[in-house]
Amino acid sequence: MRILVIGATGTIGSAVSGALSDASHEVIGASRGGRIRADLEDPSSLDALFETVGDLDAVVCCAANGPLVDLGSVTDEEMAAGTRGKLLGQVALARRAARQLRDGGSITLTGGTFSAPLPGGSLGALINSGLEGFVRNAASELPRGLRLNLISPGWITETLRSLGMDDTAGTPVAEVAQVYVRTVEGTARGRTFRP
């Protein structure tokens, strides 16, 4: 398969790109500052990206993140800006991918809902719940056998370690990457997978 990975230079994106390559797929990596540019906050960069890369079998987005905010002091503008990249940016990516992918293609987005409340996580909960709802519904609207799914990786062991936190609650990034591979290669639609 010919697969575009957005956020290919990050912790998850690097692991996913490597795992897909190891599974004999052709991987095209894109990132905000890379040679092949993609910025989820700039829809015109997504248009240019799809013009550049041509025909694809799958698109995987590992680039998304949402800021932690204090609900009592966050402004309306900061809330709107927080939804722009991870929620609206991935929706824009999915819409464009649906027009670009070959029949039967796969779109995999990244969420991040946690099972317990996270201090400062109300904006993230809004974004990630919105992504789950979007994927569940939009998957049934896609034409030509296209598939849309979401990975909600939770805490990554390597990320916790780099933050100086206890990493025992995390999942190793290599295990998370395999969930992306299975999702791209599989037949599921409208699902959220939590490694």
Salt bridges, closest charged atoms under 4 A:
GLU26 OE2 - ARG2 NE 3.30
ASP39 OD1 - ARG32 NE 3.56
ASP39 OD2 - ARG37 NH2 3.97
ASP42 OD2 - ARG37 NH2 3.89
ASP47 OD1 - ARG96 NE 2.57
ASP57 OD2 - ARG102 NH1 2.90
ASP103 OD1 - ARG144 NH1 2.73
GLU132 OE2 - ARG194 NH2 2.55
ASP167 OD2 - ARG161 NH2 2.76
GLU185 OE2 - HIS25 NE2 2.66
